[in-house]
Amino acid sequence: GVFLRNLKSTGEVSFSGTEIGGPLSAREPR
């Protein structure tokens, strides 16, 4: 949850994607 917002700022969605299940990683390859 929190990782998602933090990593989104840095541009590392890989970790956030793993935390939320993966959908964010695919939607935001940034």
mmCIF file of the C-alpha atoms, coordinates in Angstrom:
data_MODEL
# 
_entry.id   MODEL 
# 
loop_
_atom_site.group_PDB 
_atom_site.id 
_atom_site.type_symbol 
_atom_site.label_atom_id 
_atom_site.label_alt_id 
_atom_site.label_comp_id 
_atom_site.label_asym_id 
_atom_site.label_entity_id 
_atom_site.label_seq_id 
_atom_site.pdbx_PDB_ins_code 
_atom_site.Cartn_x 
_atom_site.Cartn_y 
_atom_site.Cartn_z 
_atom_site.occupancy 
_atom_site.B_iso_or_equiv 
_atom_site.pdbx_formal_charge 
_atom_site.auth_seq_id 
_atom_site.auth_comp_id 
_atom_site.auth_asym_id 
_atom_site.auth_atom_id 
_atom_site.pdbx_PDB_model_num 
ATOM 1  C CA . GLY A 1 1  ? 0.000  0.000  0.000   1.00 0.00 ? 1  GLY A CA 1 
ATOM 2  C CA . VAL A 1 2  ? 2.503  2.609  1.084   1.00 0.00 ? 2  VAL A CA 1 
ATOM 3  C CA . PHE A 1 3  ? 5.252  1.202  -1.106  1.00 0.00 ? 3  PHE A CA 1 
ATOM 4  C CA . LEU A 1 4  ? 2.985  1.749  -4.055  1.00 0.00 ? 4  LEU A CA 1 
ATOM 5  C CA . ARG A 1 5  ? 2.837  5.529  -3.530  1.00 0.00 ? 5  ARG A CA 1 
ATOM 6  C CA . ASN A 1 6  ? 6.513  5.866  -2.629  1.00 0.00 ? 6  ASN A CA 1 
ATOM 7  C CA . LEU A 1 7  ? 7.797  3.845  -5.554  1.00 0.00 ? 7  LEU A CA 1 
ATOM 8  C CA . LYS A 1 8  ? 5.410  5.578  -7.929  1.00 0.00 ? 8  LYS A CA 1 
ATOM 9  C CA . SER A 1 9  ? 7.202  8.807  -7.084  1.00 0.00 ? 9  SER A CA 1 
ATOM 10 C CA . THR A 1 10 ? 10.613 7.281  -7.758  1.00 0.00 ? 10 THR A CA 1 
ATOM 11 C CA . GLY A 1 11 ? 9.364  5.550  -10.870 1.00 0.00 ? 11 GLY A CA 1 
ATOM 12 C CA . GLU A 1 12 ? 9.963  2.017  -9.568  1.00 0.00 ? 12 GLU A CA 1 
ATOM 13 C CA . VAL A 1 13 ? 6.640  0.308  -10.028 1.00 0.00 ? 13 VAL A CA 1 
ATOM 14 C CA . SER A 1 14 ? 8.245  -3.130 -9.951  1.00 0.00 ? 14 SER A CA 1 
ATOM 15 C CA . PHE A 1 15 ? 8.124  -3.328 -6.167  1.00 0.00 ? 15 PHE A CA 1 
ATOM 16 C CA . SER A 1 16 ? 4.703  -1.742 -5.915  1.00 0.00 ? 16 SER A CA 1 
ATOM 17 C CA . GLY A 1 17 ? 3.415  -4.153 -8.544  1.00 0.00 ? 17 GLY A CA 1 
ATOM 18 C CA . THR A 1 18 ? 4.614  -7.064 -6.446  1.00 0.00 ? 18 THR A CA 1 
ATOM 19 C CA . GLU A 1 19 ? 2.987  -5.602 -3.366  1.00 0.00 ? 19 GLU A CA 1 
ATOM 20 C CA . ILE A 1 20 ? -0.427 -5.001 -4.920  1.00 0.00 ? 20 ILE A CA 1 
ATOM 21 C CA . GLY A 1 21 ? -0.367 -8.110 -7.067  1.00 0.00 ? 21 GLY A CA 1 
ATOM 22 C CA . GLY A 1 22 ? 1.101  -6.909 -10.338 1.00 0.00 ? 22 GLY A CA 1 
ATOM 23 C CA . PRO A 1 23 ? -1.594 -4.838 -12.105 1.00 0.00 ? 23 PRO A CA 1 
ATOM 24 C CA . LEU A 1 24 ? 0.161  -1.539 -11.434 1.00 0.00 ? 24 LEU A CA 1 
ATOM 25 C CA . SER A 1 25 ? 3.399  -2.833 -12.936 1.00 0.00 ? 25 SER A CA 1 
ATOM 26 C CA . ALA A 1 26 ? 1.660  -3.606 -16.211 1.00 0.00 ? 26 ALA A CA 1 
ATOM 27 C CA . ARG A 1 27 ? -0.352 -0.386 -16.296 1.00 0.00 ? 27 ARG A CA 1 
ATOM 28 C CA . GLU A 1 28 ? 2.560  1.896  -15.372 1.00 0.00 ? 28 GLU A CA 1 
ATOM 29 C CA . PRO A 1 29 ? 5.843  0.692  -16.916 1.00 0.00 ? 29 PRO A CA 1 
ATOM 30 C CA . ARG A 1 30 ? 7.380  4.002  -15.888 1.00 0.00 ? 30 ARG A CA 1 
# 
